[in-house]
Amino acid sequence: MARIKIARKNVIGPELCRLRVRMGWSQEYLATKCQLMGWDITRLTITRIEARNRLVADYEILLLAKVMQVNPTALLPYRANLRQLMPSGGIRK
């Protein structure tokens, strides 16, 4: 099976960054709060998520939302541009 190269690996990165900054939290602080919930995560991982260079599992979205005390939908963009997520050539029918 061929692997598909994805341009952006998640859609939550920019929203996660906006919320974190709005809350006055550093990446290190967010990582520490996640660690206290039992998730083995580092500041570098938070950086990679925010830069959309790391895939994010559904349970990780739920954990981030719980740590930040927001609804998980707050981490999703209002509008997602699917063309940005797909490799060059866009979406094929």
PyMOL Python script that loads the backbone (N, CA, C, O; Angstrom):
from pymol import cmd

cmd.read_pdbstr("""\
ATOM      1  N   MET A   1       0.852  -1.175   0.000  1.00  0.00           N
ATOM      2  CA  MET A   1       0.000   0.000   0.000  1.00  0.00           C
ATOM      3  C   MET A   1       0.896   1.235   0.000  1.00  0.00           C
ATOM      4  O   MET A   1       1.831   1.327   0.795  1.00  0.00           O
ATOM      5  N   ALA A   2       0.618   2.158  -0.868  1.00  0.00           N
ATOM      6  CA  ALA A   2       1.397   3.393  -0.967  1.00  0.00           C
ATOM      7  C   ALA A   2       1.003   4.355   0.144  1.00  0.00           C
ATOM      8  O   ALA A   2      -0.167   4.459   0.511  1.00  0.00           O
ATOM      9  N   ARG A   3       1.995   5.052   0.668  1.00  0.00           N
ATOM     10  CA  ARG A   3       1.728   6.061   1.692  1.00  0.00           C
ATOM     11  C   ARG A   3       1.460   7.391   1.017  1.00  0.00           C
ATOM     12  O   ARG A   3       2.121   7.743   0.040  1.00  0.00           O
ATOM     13  N   ILE A   4       0.507   8.118   1.527  1.00  0.00           N
ATOM     14  CA  ILE A   4       0.177   9.439   0.998  1.00  0.00           C
ATOM     15  C   ILE A   4       0.887  10.472   1.856  1.00  0.00           C
ATOM     16  O   ILE A   4       0.758  10.469   3.080  1.00  0.00           O
ATOM     17  N   LYS A   5       1.630  11.346   1.218  1.00  0.00           N
ATOM     18  CA  LYS A   5       2.299  12.414   1.947  1.00  0.00           C
ATOM     19  C   LYS A   5       1.299  13.538   2.176  1.00  0.00           C
ATOM     20  O   LYS A   5       0.709  14.060   1.230  1.00  0.00           O
ATOM     21  N   ILE A   6       1.121  13.895   3.410  1.00  0.00           N
ATOM     22  CA  ILE A   6       0.167  14.937   3.779  1.00  0.00           C
ATOM     23  C   ILE A   6       0.936  16.219   4.061  1.00  0.00           C
ATOM     24  O   ILE A   6       1.911  16.214   4.812  1.00  0.00           O
ATOM     25  N   ALA A   7       0.498  17.311   3.460  1.00  0.00           N
ATOM     26  CA  ALA A   7       1.186  18.590   3.614  1.00  0.00           C
ATOM     27  C   ALA A   7       1.148  19.071   5.064  1.00  0.00           C
ATOM     28  O   ALA A   7       2.174  19.470   5.614  1.00  0.00           O
ATOM     29  N   ARG A   8       0.003  19.037   5.663  1.00  0.00           N
ATOM     30  CA  ARG A   8      -0.174  19.435   7.068  1.00  0.00           C
ATOM     31  C   ARG A   8      -0.696  18.229   7.819  1.00  0.00           C
ATOM     32  O   ARG A   8      -1.602  17.547   7.340  1.00  0.00           O
ATOM     33  N   LYS A   9      -0.141  17.952   8.987  1.00  0.00           N
ATOM     34  CA  LYS A   9      -0.487  16.717   9.677  1.00  0.00           C
ATOM     35  C   LYS A   9      -1.626  16.849  10.682  1.00  0.00           C
ATOM     36  O   LYS A   9      -2.071  15.845  11.238  1.00  0.00           O
ATOM     37  N   ASN A  10      -2.104  18.067  10.925  1.00  0.00           N
ATOM     38  CA  ASN A  10      -3.276  18.228  11.791  1.00  0.00           C
ATOM     39  C   ASN A  10      -3.960  19.547  11.483  1.00  0.00           C
ATOM     40  O   ASN A  10      -3.391  20.414  10.820  1.00  0.00           O
ATOM     41  N   VAL A  11      -5.178  19.689  11.966  1.00  0.00           N
ATOM     42  CA  VAL A  11      -5.917  20.948  11.771  1.00  0.00           C
ATOM     43  C   VAL A  11      -6.010  21.754  13.058  1.00  0.00           C
ATOM     44  O   VAL A  11      -6.462  22.899  13.035  1.00  0.00           O
ATOM     45  N   ILE A  12      -5.590  21.174  14.187  1.00  0.00           N
ATOM     46  CA  ILE A  12      -5.782  21.866  15.465  1.00  0.00           C
ATOM     47  C   ILE A  12      -4.631  22.777  15.866  1.00  0.00           C
ATOM     48  O   ILE A  12      -4.786  23.599  16.769  1.00  0.00           O
ATOM     49  N   GLY A  13      -3.477  22.648  15.212  1.00  0.00           N
ATOM     50  CA  GLY A  13      -2.285  23.386  15.624  1.00  0.00           C
ATOM     51  C   GLY A  13      -2.480  24.875  15.819  1.00  0.00           C
ATOM     52  O   GLY A  13      -2.185  25.392  16.896  1.00  0.00           O
ATOM     53  N   PRO A  14      -2.971  25.586  14.802  1.00  0.00           N
ATOM     54  CA  PRO A  14      -3.144  27.031  14.967  1.00  0.00           C
ATOM     55  C   PRO A  14      -4.136  27.401  16.076  1.00  0.00           C
ATOM     56  O   PRO A  14      -3.920  28.368  16.808  1.00  0.00           O
ATOM     57  N   GLU A  15      -5.212  26.638  16.196  1.00  0.00           N
ATOM     58  CA  GLU A  15      -6.205  26.922  17.253  1.00  0.00           C
ATOM     59  C   GLU A  15      -5.625  26.625  18.633  1.00  0.00           C
ATOM     60  O   GLU A  15      -5.862  27.368  19.586  1.00  0.00           O
ATOM     61  N   LEU A  16      -4.866  25.539  18.736  1.00  0.00           N
ATOM     62  CA  LEU A  16      -4.213  25.216  20.005  1.00  0.00           C
ATOM     63  C   LEU A  16      -3.295  26.354  20.421  1.00  0.00           C
ATOM     64  O   LEU A  16      -3.298  26.768  21.580  1.00  0.00           O
ATOM     65  N   CYS A  17      -2.516  26.857  19.482  1.00  0.00           N
ATOM     66  CA  CYS A  17      -1.603  27.970  19.774  1.00  0.00           C
ATOM     67  C   CYS A  17      -2.370  29.217  20.202  1.00  0.00           C
ATOM     68  O   CYS A  17      -2.007  29.859  21.188  1.00  0.00           O
ATOM     69  N   ARG A  18      -3.429  29.565  19.467  1.00  0.00           N
ATOM     70  CA  ARG A  18      -4.227  30.751  19.805  1.00  0.00           C
ATOM     71  C   ARG A  18      -4.816  30.643  21.214  1.00  0.00           C
ATOM     72  O   ARG A  18      -4.740  31.585  22.003  1.00  0.00           O
ATOM     73  N   LEU A  19      -5.401  29.488  21.517  1.00  0.00           N
ATOM     74  CA  LEU A  19      -5.991  29.305  22.841  1.00  0.00           C
ATOM     75  C   LEU A  19      -4.934  29.366  23.936  1.00  0.00           C
ATOM     76  O   LEU A  19      -5.129  30.013  24.965  1.00  0.00           O
ATOM     77  N   ARG A  20      -3.821  28.690  23.709  1.00  0.00           N
ATOM     78  CA  ARG A  20      -2.755  28.651  24.707  1.00  0.00           C
ATOM     79  C   ARG A  20      -2.246  30.059  24.995  1.00  0.00           C
ATOM     80  O   ARG A  20      -2.089  30.438  26.156  1.00  0.00           O
ATOM     81  N   VAL A  21      -1.988  30.832  23.947  1.00  0.00           N
ATOM     82  CA  VAL A  21      -1.494  32.199  24.121  1.00  0.00           C
ATOM     83  C   VAL A  21      -2.549  33.068  24.809  1.00  0.00           C
ATOM     84  O   VAL A  21      -2.223  33.860  25.694  1.00  0.00           O
ATOM     85  N   ARG A  22      -3.811  32.919  24.402  1.00  0.00           N
ATOM     86  CA  ARG A  22      -4.898  33.680  25.021  1.00  0.00           C
ATOM     87  C   ARG A  22      -4.996  33.386  26.522  1.00  0.00           C
ATOM     88  O   ARG A  22      -5.342  34.261  27.316  1.00  0.00           O
ATOM     89  N   MET A  23      -4.685  32.139  26.896  1.00  0.00           N
ATOM     90  CA  MET A  23      -4.728  31.749  28.311  1.00  0.00           C
ATOM     91  C   MET A  23      -3.478  32.198  29.069  1.00  0.00           C
ATOM     92  O   MET A  23      -3.426  32.110  30.296  1.00  0.00           O
ATOM     93  N   GLY A  24      -2.476  32.677  28.338  1.00  0.00           N
ATOM     94  CA  GLY A  24      -1.238  33.114  28.971  1.00  0.00           C
ATOM     95  C   GLY A  24      -0.315  31.965  29.347  1.00  0.00           C
ATOM     96  O   GLY A  24       0.547  32.110  30.213  1.00  0.00           O
ATOM     97  N   TRP A  25      -0.497  30.829  28.697  1.00  0.00           N
ATOM     98  CA  TRP A  25       0.303  29.637  28.994  1.00  0.00           C
ATOM     99  C   TRP A  25       1.461  29.516  28.021  1.00  0.00           C
ATOM    100  O   TRP A  25       1.321  29.808  26.833  1.00  0.00           O
ATOM    101  N   SER A  26       2.605  29.085  28.530  1.00  0.00           N
ATOM    102  CA  SER A  26       3.738  28.752  27.663  1.00  0.00           C
ATOM    103  C   SER A  26       3.556  27.317  27.165  1.00  0.00           C
ATOM    104  O   SER A  26       2.739  26.565  27.695  1.00  0.00           O
ATOM    105  N   GLN A  27       4.314  26.957  26.161  1.00  0.00           N
ATOM    106  CA  GLN A  27       4.272  25.575  25.684  1.00  0.00           C
ATOM    107  C   GLN A  27       4.739  24.629  26.794  1.00  0.00           C
ATOM    108  O   GLN A  27       4.193  23.538  26.958  1.00  0.00           O
ATOM    109  N   GLU A  28       5.733  25.048  27.539  1.00  0.00           N
ATOM    110  CA  GLU A  28       6.251  24.238  28.650  1.00  0.00           C
ATOM    111  C   GLU A  28       5.170  24.012  29.706  1.00  0.00           C
ATOM    112  O   GLU A  28       5.030  22.906  30.228  1.00  0.00           O
ATOM    113  N   TYR A  29       4.405  25.061  30.021  1.00  0.00           N
ATOM    114  CA  TYR A  29       3.349  24.940  31.015  1.00  0.00           C
ATOM    115  C   TYR A  29       2.257  23.977  30.540  1.00  0.00           C
ATOM    116  O   TYR A  29       1.783  23.142  31.311  1.00  0.00           O
ATOM    117  N   LEU A  30       1.863  24.096  29.270  1.00  0.00           N
ATOM    118  CA  LEU A  30       0.853  23.185  28.722  1.00  0.00           C
ATOM    119  C   LEU A  30       1.354  21.750  28.766  1.00  0.00           C
ATOM    120  O   LEU A  30       0.607  20.847  29.142  1.00  0.00           O
ATOM    121  N   ALA A  31       2.613  21.528  28.386  1.00  0.00           N
ATOM    122  CA  ALA A  31       3.183  20.178  28.419  1.00  0.00           C
ATOM    123  C   ALA A  31       3.183  19.631  29.849  1.00  0.00           C
ATOM    124  O   ALA A  31       2.867  18.461  30.066  1.00  0.00           O
ATOM    125  N   THR A  32       3.533  20.467  30.812  1.00  0.00           N
ATOM    126  CA  THR A  32       3.550  20.039  32.218  1.00  0.00           C
ATOM    127  C   THR A  32       2.152  19.663  32.687  1.00  0.00           C
ATOM    128  O   THR A  32       1.976  18.646  33.357  1.00  0.00           O
ATOM    129  N   LYS A  33       1.151  20.478  32.341  1.00  0.00           N
ATOM    130  CA  LYS A  33      -0.233  20.160  32.731  1.00  0.00           C
ATOM    131  C   LYS A  33      -0.678  18.838  32.109  1.00  0.00           C
ATOM    132  O   LYS A  33      -1.374  18.056  32.757  1.00  0.00           O
ATOM    133  N   CYS A  34      -0.283  18.580  30.859  1.00  0.00           N
ATOM    134  CA  CYS A  34      -0.618  17.313  30.210  1.00  0.00           C
ATOM    135  C   CYS A  34       0.089  16.148  30.901  1.00  0.00           C
ATOM    136  O   CYS A  34      -0.492  15.077  31.074  1.00  0.00           O
ATOM    137  N   GLN A  35       1.333  16.362  31.290  1.00  0.00           N
ATOM    138  CA  GLN A  35       2.089  15.325  32.000  1.00  0.00           C
ATOM    139  C   GLN A  35       1.417  14.970  33.323  1.00  0.00           C
ATOM    140  O   GLN A  35       1.388  13.804  33.717  1.00  0.00           O
ATOM    141  N   LEU A  36       0.884  15.968  33.999  1.00  0.00           N
ATOM    142  CA  LEU A  36       0.194  15.714  35.270  1.00  0.00           C
ATOM    143  C   LEU A  36      -1.077  14.887  35.073  1.00  0.00           C
ATOM    144  O   LEU A  36      -1.557  14.239  36.004  1.00  0.00           O
ATOM    145  N   MET A  37      -1.618  14.917  33.850  1.00  0.00           N
ATOM    146  CA  MET A  37      -2.791  14.096  33.517  1.00  0.00           C
ATOM    147  C   MET A  37      -2.384  12.691  33.054  1.00  0.00           C
ATOM    148  O   MET A  37      -3.238  11.842  32.799  1.00  0.00           O
ATOM    149  N   GLY A  38      -1.064  12.458  32.950  1.00  0.00           N
ATOM    150  CA  GLY A  38      -0.586  11.134  32.585  1.00  0.00           C
ATOM    151  C   GLY A  38      -0.104  10.986  31.155  1.00  0.00           C
ATOM    152  O   GLY A  38       0.257   9.886  30.736  1.00  0.00           O
ATOM    153  N   TRP A  39      -0.092  12.088  30.389  1.00  0.00           N
ATOM    154  CA  TRP A  39       0.358  12.029  29.001  1.00  0.00           C
ATOM    155  C   TRP A  39       1.840  12.370  28.956  1.00  0.00           C
ATOM    156  O   TRP A  39       2.238  13.450  29.393  1.00  0.00           O
ATOM    157  N   ASP A  40       2.650  11.477  28.441  1.00  0.00           N
ATOM    158  CA  ASP A  40       4.092  11.691  28.322  1.00  0.00           C
ATOM    159  C   ASP A  40       4.352  12.566  27.099  1.00  0.00           C
ATOM    160  O   ASP A  40       4.501  12.059  25.987  1.00  0.00           O
ATOM    161  N   ILE A  41       4.404  13.867  27.306  1.00  0.00           N
ATOM    162  CA  ILE A  41       4.539  14.836  26.219  1.00  0.00           C
ATOM    163  C   ILE A  41       5.548  15.892  26.641  1.00  0.00           C
ATOM    164  O   ILE A  41       5.689  16.195  27.826  1.00  0.00           O
ATOM    165  N   THR A  42       6.246  16.448  25.663  1.00  0.00           N
ATOM    166  CA  THR A  42       7.246  17.478  25.944  1.00  0.00           C
ATOM    167  C   THR A  42       6.856  18.789  25.273  1.00  0.00           C
ATOM    168  O   THR A  42       5.922  18.848  24.473  1.00  0.00           O
ATOM    169  N   ARG A  43       7.595  19.833  25.618  1.00  0.00           N
ATOM    170  CA  ARG A  43       7.380  21.125  24.974  1.00  0.00           C
ATOM    171  C   ARG A  43       7.623  21.010  23.479  1.00  0.00           C
ATOM    172  O   ARG A  43       6.918  21.640  22.690  1.00  0.00           O
ATOM    173  N   LEU A  44       8.608  20.217  23.077  1.00  0.00           N
ATOM    174  CA  LEU A  44       8.901  20.042  21.653  1.00  0.00           C
ATOM    175  C   LEU A  44       7.708  19.427  20.915  1.00  0.00           C
ATOM    176  O   LEU A  44       7.431  19.793  19.773  1.00  0.00           O
ATOM    177  N   THR A  45       7.013  18.506  21.556  1.00  0.00           N
ATOM    178  CA  THR A  45       5.826  17.909  20.934  1.00  0.00           C
ATOM    179  C   THR A  45       4.733  18.950  20.758  1.00  0.00           C
ATOM    180  O   THR A  45       4.069  18.980  19.722  1.00  0.00           O
ATOM    181  N   ILE A  46       4.539  19.802  21.755  1.00  0.00           N
ATOM    182  CA  ILE A  46       3.556  20.891  21.634  1.00  0.00           C
ATOM    183  C   ILE A  46       3.949  21.790  20.461  1.00  0.00           C
ATOM    184  O   ILE A  46       3.089  22.192  19.677  1.00  0.00           O
ATOM    185  N   THR A  47       5.225  22.104  20.334  1.00  0.00           N
ATOM    186  CA  THR A  47       5.720  22.921  19.219  1.00  0.00           C
ATOM    187  C   THR A  47       5.382  22.271  17.886  1.00  0.00           C
ATOM    188  O   THR A  47       4.910  22.941  16.969  1.00  0.00           O
ATOM    189  N   ARG A  48       5.619  20.976  17.776  1.00  0.00           N
ATOM    190  CA  ARG A  48       5.363  20.258  16.525  1.00  0.00           C
ATOM    191  C   ARG A  48       3.862  20.204  16.202  1.00  0.00           C
ATOM    192  O   ARG A  48       3.470  20.299  15.039  1.00  0.00           O
ATOM    193  N   ILE A  49       3.031  20.052  17.238  1.00  0.00           N
ATOM    194  CA  ILE A  49       1.577  20.053  17.017  1.00  0.00           C
ATOM    195  C   ILE A  49       1.139  21.428  16.511  1.00  0.00           C
ATOM    196  O   ILE A  49       0.410  21.530  15.525  1.00  0.00           O
ATOM    197  N   GLU A  50       1.590  22.486  17.195  1.00  0.00           N
ATOM    198  CA  GLU A  50       1.194  23.836  16.800  1.00  0.00           C
ATOM    199  C   GLU A  50       1.680  24.188  15.394  1.00  0.00           C
ATOM    200  O   GLU A  50       1.017  24.936  14.676  1.00  0.00           O
ATOM    201  N   ALA A  51       2.836  23.650  15.002  1.00  0.00           N
ATOM    202  CA  ALA A  51       3.373  23.900  13.662  1.00  0.00           C
ATOM    203  C   ALA A  51       2.754  22.973  12.619  1.00  0.00           C
ATOM    204  O   ALA A  51       3.083  23.048  11.436  1.00  0.00           O
ATOM    205  N   ARG A  52       1.853  22.099  13.072  1.00  0.00           N
ATOM    206  CA  ARG A  52       1.148  21.140  12.212  1.00  0.00           C
ATOM    207  C   ARG A  52       2.105  20.130  11.580  1.00  0.00           C
ATOM    208  O   ARG A  52       1.877  19.652  10.469  1.00  0.00           O
ATOM    209  N   ASN A  53       3.172  19.817  12.302  1.00  0.00           N
ATOM    210  CA  ASN A  53       4.160  18.854  11.840  1.00  0.00           C
ATOM    211  C   ASN A  53       4.023  17.505  12.526  1.00  0.00           C
ATOM    212  O   ASN A  53       4.857  16.624  12.323  1.00  0.00           O
ATOM    213  N   ARG A  54       2.988  17.330  13.334  1.00  0.00           N
ATOM    214  CA  ARG A  54       2.758  16.078  14.041  1.00  0.00           C
ATOM    215  C   ARG A  54       1.287  15.710  13.959  1.00  0.00           C
ATOM    216  O   ARG A  54       0.405  16.549  14.145  1.00  0.00           O
ATOM    217  N   LEU A  55       1.040  14.435  13.675  1.00  0.00           N
ATOM    218  CA  LEU A  55      -0.334  13.937  13.722  1.00  0.00           C
ATOM    219  C   LEU A  55      -0.832  13.987  15.159  1.00  0.00           C
ATOM    220  O   LEU A  55      -0.055  13.814  16.097  1.00  0.00           O
ATOM    221  N   VAL A  56      -2.118  14.222  15.328  1.00  0.00           N
ATOM    222  CA  VAL A  56      -2.718  14.275  16.656  1.00  0.00           C
ATOM    223  C   VAL A  56      -3.871  13.287  16.683  1.00  0.00           C
ATOM    224  O   VAL A  56      -4.807  13.387  15.889  1.00  0.00           O
ATOM    225  N   ALA A  57      -3.798  12.337  17.599  1.00  0.00           N
ATOM    226  CA  ALA A  57      -4.857  11.336  17.737  1.00  0.00           C
ATOM    227  C   ALA A  57      -6.093  11.967  18.361  1.00  0.00           C
ATOM    228  O   ALA A  57      -6.010  12.994  19.035  1.00  0.00           O
ATOM    229  N   ASP A  58      -7.228  11.344  18.131  1.00  0.00           N
ATOM    230  CA  ASP A  58      -8.477  11.876  18.678  1.00  0.00           C
ATOM    231  C   ASP A  58      -8.445  11.957  20.198  1.00  0.00           C
ATOM    232  O   ASP A  58      -8.935  12.929  20.774  1.00  0.00           O
ATOM    233  N   TYR A  59      -7.875  10.953  20.857  1.00  0.00           N
ATOM    234  CA  TYR A  59      -7.829  10.986  22.320  1.00  0.00           C
ATOM    235  C   TYR A  59      -6.902  12.105  22.813  1.00  0.00           C
ATOM    236  O   TYR A  59      -7.090  12.620  23.915  1.00  0.00           O
ATOM    237  N   GLU A  60      -5.899  12.486  22.002  1.00  0.00           N
ATOM    238  CA  GLU A  60      -5.020  13.581  22.387  1.00  0.00           C
ATOM    239  C   GLU A  60      -5.763  14.917  22.307  1.00  0.00           C
ATOM    240  O   GLU A  60      -5.529  15.807  23.125  1.00  0.00           O
ATOM    241  N   ILE A  61      -6.644  15.056  21.338  1.00  0.00           N
ATOM    242  CA  ILE A  61      -7.470  16.260  21.251  1.00  0.00           C
ATOM    243  C   ILE A  61      -8.349  16.367  22.497  1.00  0.00           C
ATOM    244  O   ILE A  61      -8.490  17.440  23.084  1.00  0.00           O
ATOM    245  N   LEU A  62      -8.934  15.239  22.889  1.00  0.00           N
ATOM    246  CA  LEU A  62      -9.775  15.241  24.089  1.00  0.00           C
ATOM    247  C   LEU A  62      -8.972  15.596  25.334  1.00  0.00           C
ATOM    248  O   LEU A  62      -9.450  16.342  26.188  1.00  0.00           O
ATOM    249  N   LEU A  63      -7.759  15.067  25.442  1.00  0.00           N
ATOM    250  CA  LEU A  63      -6.924  15.363  26.600  1.00  0.00           C
ATOM    251  C   LEU A  63      -6.512  16.837  26.622  1.00  0.00           C
ATOM    252  O   LEU A  63      -6.560  17.481  27.670  1.00  0.00           O
ATOM    253  N   LEU A  64      -6.111  17.365  25.473  1.00  0.00           N
ATOM    254  CA  LEU A  64      -5.755  18.786  25.402  1.00  0.00           C
ATOM    255  C   LEU A  64      -6.938  19.661  25.812  1.00  0.00           C
ATOM    256  O   LEU A  64      -6.774  20.626  26.559  1.00  0.00           O
ATOM    257  N   ALA A  65      -8.122  19.322  25.324  1.00  0.00           N
ATOM    258  CA  ALA A  65      -9.321  20.091  25.676  1.00  0.00           C
ATOM    259  C   ALA A  65      -9.587  20.028  27.176  1.00  0.00           C
ATOM    260  O   ALA A  65      -9.935  21.036  27.793  1.00  0.00           O
ATOM    261  N   LYS A  66      -9.423  18.853  27.757  1.00  0.00           N
ATOM    262  CA  LYS A  66      -9.660  18.710  29.198  1.00  0.00           C
ATOM    263  C   LYS A  66      -8.658  19.529  30.000  1.00  0.00           C
ATOM    264  O   LYS A  66      -9.034  20.223  30.945  1.00  0.00           O
ATOM    265  N   VAL A  67      -7.395  19.452  29.628  1.00  0.00           N
ATOM    266  CA  VAL A  67      -6.352  20.205  30.325  1.00  0.00           C
ATOM    267  C   VAL A  67      -6.611  21.703  30.223  1.00  0.00           C
ATOM    268  O   VAL A  67      -6.413  22.441  31.188  1.00  0.00           O
ATOM    269  N   MET A  68      -7.054  22.147  29.049  1.00  0.00           N
ATOM    270  CA  MET A  68      -7.286  23.576  28.825  1.00  0.00           C
ATOM    271  C   MET A  68      -8.686  24.017  29.258  1.00  0.00           C
ATOM    272  O   MET A  68      -9.021  25.200  29.199  1.00  0.00           O
ATOM    273  N   GLN A  69      -9.487  23.062  29.690  1.00  0.00           N
ATOM    274  CA  GLN A  69     -10.854  23.315  30.151  1.00  0.00           C
ATOM    275  C   GLN A  69     -11.692  24.012  29.078  1.00  0.00           C
ATOM    276  O   GLN A  69     -12.363  25.012  29.336  1.00  0.00           O
ATOM    277  N   VAL A  70     -11.631  23.450  27.864  1.00  0.00           N
ATOM    278  CA  VAL A  70     -12.446  23.942  26.757  1.00  0.00           C
ATOM    279  C   VAL A  70     -13.153  22.755  26.116  1.00  0.00           C
ATOM    280  O   VAL A  70     -12.773  21.604  26.332  1.00  0.00           O
ATOM    281  N   ASN A  71     -14.163  23.037  25.344  1.00  0.00           N
ATOM    282  CA  ASN A  71     -14.831  22.012  24.567  1.00  0.00           C
ATOM    283  C   ASN A  71     -13.876  21.566  23.460  1.00  0.00           C
ATOM    284  O   ASN A  71     -13.202  22.409  22.867  1.00  0.00           O
ATOM    285  N   PRO A  72     -13.799  20.275  23.166  1.00  0.00           N
ATOM    286  CA  PRO A  72     -12.894  19.824  22.102  1.00  0.00           C
ATOM    287  C   PRO A  72     -13.100  20.557  20.765  1.00  0.00           C
ATOM    288  O   PRO A  72     -12.152  20.720  19.998  1.00  0.00           O
ATOM    289  N   THR A  73     -14.313  20.989  20.492  1.00  0.00           N
ATOM    290  CA  THR A  73     -14.549  21.704  19.236  1.00  0.00           C
ATOM    291  C   THR A  73     -13.830  23.050  19.199  1.00  0.00           C
ATOM    292  O   THR A  73     -13.622  23.608  18.121  1.00  0.00           O
ATOM    293  N   ALA A  74     -13.448  23.581  20.366  1.00  0.00           N
ATOM    294  CA  ALA A  74     -12.700  24.844  20.405  1.00  0.00           C
ATOM    295  C   ALA A  74     -11.320  24.695  19.768  1.00  0.00           C
ATOM    296  O   ALA A  74     -10.705  25.685  19.371  1.00  0.00           O
ATOM    297  N   LEU A  75     -10.835  23.454  19.670  1.00  0.00           N
ATOM    298  CA  LEU A  75      -9.527  23.209  19.066  1.00  0.00           C
ATOM    299  C   LEU A  75      -9.618  23.033  17.549  1.00  0.00           C
ATOM    300  O   LEU A  75      -8.597  23.000  16.862  1.00  0.00           O
ATOM    301  N   LEU A  76     -10.822  22.921  17.042  1.00  0.00           N
ATOM    302  CA  LEU A  76     -11.005  22.744  15.605  1.00  0.00           C
ATOM    303  C   LEU A  76     -11.175  24.103  14.935  1.00  0.00           C
ATOM    304  O   LEU A  76     -11.791  25.006  15.502  1.00  0.00           O
ATOM    305  N   PRO A  77     -10.634  24.246  13.738  1.00  0.00           N
ATOM    306  CA  PRO A  77     -10.788  25.531  13.044  1.00  0.00           C
ATOM    307  C   PRO A  77     -12.234  25.747  12.632  1.00  0.00           C
ATOM    308  O   PRO A  77     -12.986  24.799  12.408  1.00  0.00           O
ATOM    309  N   TYR A  78     -12.602  27.015  12.538  1.00  0.00           N
ATOM    310  CA  TYR A  78     -13.947  27.350  12.090  1.00  0.00           C
ATOM    311  C   TYR A  78     -14.169  26.830  10.678  1.00  0.00           C
ATOM    312  O   TYR A  78     -15.223  26.277  10.364  1.00  0.00           O
ATOM    313  N   ARG A  79     -13.164  27.016   9.834  1.00  0.00           N
ATOM    314  CA  ARG A  79     -13.218  26.520   8.459  1.00  0.00           C
ATOM    315  C   ARG A  79     -11.881  25.858   8.165  1.00  0.00           C
ATOM    316  O   ARG A  79     -10.826  26.445   8.407  1.00  0.00           O
ATOM    317  N   ALA A  80     -11.922  24.659   7.654  1.00  0.00           N
ATOM    318  CA  ALA A  80     -10.692  23.953   7.292  1.00  0.00           C
ATOM    319  C   ALA A  80     -10.522  23.982   5.778  1.00  0.00           C
ATOM    320  O   ALA A  80     -11.446  23.659   5.031  1.00  0.00           O
ATOM    321  N   ASN A  81      -9.358  24.365   5.346  1.00  0.00           N
ATOM    322  CA  ASN A  81      -9.045  24.352   3.926  1.00  0.00           C
ATOM    323  C   ASN A  81      -8.421  22.991   3.615  1.00  0.00           C
ATOM    324  O   ASN A  81      -7.238  22.778   3.882  1.00  0.00           O
ATOM    325  N   LEU A  82      -9.199  22.080   3.060  1.00  0.00           N
ATOM    326  CA  LEU A  82      -8.724  20.729   2.801  1.00  0.00           C
ATOM    327  C   LEU A  82      -7.586  20.696   1.789  1.00  0.00           C
ATOM    328  O   LEU A  82      -6.758  19.786   1.817  1.00  0.00           O
ATOM    329  N   ARG A  83      -7.540  21.659   0.916  1.00  0.00           N
ATOM    330  CA  ARG A  83      -6.455  21.693  -0.076  1.00  0.00           C
ATOM    331  C   ARG A  83      -5.098  21.887   0.600  1.00  0.00           C
ATOM    332  O   ARG A  83      -4.085  21.399   0.099  1.00  0.00           O
ATOM    333  N   GLN A  84      -5.069  22.592   1.726  1.00  0.00           N
ATOM    334  CA  GLN A  84      -3.822  22.775   2.456  1.00  0.00           C
ATOM    335  C   GLN A  84      -3.356  21.472   3.093  1.00  0.00           C
ATOM    336  O   GLN A  84      -2.162  21.276   3.316  1.00  0.00           O
ATOM    337  N   LEU A  85      -4.289  20.592   3.382  1.00  0.00           N
ATOM    338  CA  LEU A  85      -3.943  19.342   4.063  1.00  0.00           C
ATOM    339  C   LEU A  85      -3.478  18.264   3.112  1.00  0.00           C
ATOM    340  O   LEU A  85      -2.744  17.360   3.511  1.00  0.00           O
ATOM    341  N   MET A  86      -3.890  18.345   1.865  1.00  0.00           N
ATOM    342  CA  MET A  86      -3.584  17.295   0.905  1.00  0.00           C
ATOM    343  C   MET A  86      -2.298  17.575   0.149  1.00  0.00           C
ATOM    344  O   MET A  86      -1.867  18.725   0.057  1.00  0.00           O
ATOM    345  N   PRO A  87      -1.681  16.534  -0.394  1.00  0.00           N
ATOM    346  CA  PRO A  87      -0.486  16.748  -1.210  1.00  0.00           C
ATOM    347  C   PRO A  87      -0.828  17.565  -2.443  1.00  0.00           C
ATOM    348  O   PRO A  87      -2.002  17.753  -2.760  1.00  0.00           O
ATOM    349  N   SER A  88       0.175  18.043  -3.128  1.00  0.00           N
ATOM    350  CA  SER A  88      -0.092  18.840  -4.330  1.00  0.00           C
ATOM    351  C   SER A  88      -0.986  18.051  -5.277  1.00  0.00           C
ATOM    352  O   SER A  88      -0.839  16.837  -5.420  1.00  0.00           O
ATOM    353  N   GLY A  89      -1.881  18.727  -5.898  1.00  0.00           N
ATOM    354  CA  GLY A  89      -2.850  18.066  -6.759  1.00  0.00           C
ATOM    355  C   GLY A  89      -4.235  18.110  -6.147  1.00  0.00           C
ATOM    356  O   GLY A  89      -5.232  17.891  -6.836  1.00  0.00           O
ATOM    357  N   GLY A  90      -4.300  18.396  -4.839  1.00  0.00           N
ATOM    358  CA  GLY A  90      -5.592  18.560  -4.189  1.00  0.00           C
ATOM    359  C   GLY A  90      -6.373  17.279  -4.020  1.00  0.00           C
ATOM    360  O   GLY A  90      -5.812  16.183  -4.014  1.00  0.00           O
ATOM    361  N   ILE A  91      -7.650  17.430  -3.887  1.00  0.00           N
ATOM    362  CA  ILE A  91      -8.559  16.322  -3.620  1.00  0.00           C
ATOM    363  C   ILE A  91      -9.091  15.782  -4.940  1.00  0.00           C
ATOM    364  O   ILE A  91      -9.550  16.537  -5.798  1.00  0.00           O
ATOM    365  N   ARG A  92      -9.022  14.506  -5.082  1.00  0.00           N
ATOM    366  CA  ARG A  92      -9.537  13.885  -6.300  1.00  0.00           C
ATOM    367  C   ARG A  92     -10.825  13.134  -5.987  1.00  0.00           C
ATOM    368  O   ARG A  92     -10.976  12.545  -4.917  1.00  0.00           O
ATOM    369  N   LYS A  93     -11.733  13.165  -6.927  1.00  0.00           N
ATOM    370  CA  LYS A  93     -13.021  12.466  -6.732  1.00  0.00           C
ATOM    371  C   LYS A  93     -12.901  11.036  -7.206  1.00  0.00           C
ATOM    372  O   LYS A  93     -13.867  10.278  -7.131  1.00  0.00           O
TER     373      LYS A  93
END
""", "prot")
cmd.dss("prot")
cmd.show_as("cartoon", "prot")
cmd.util.cbc("prot")
cmd.orient("prot")
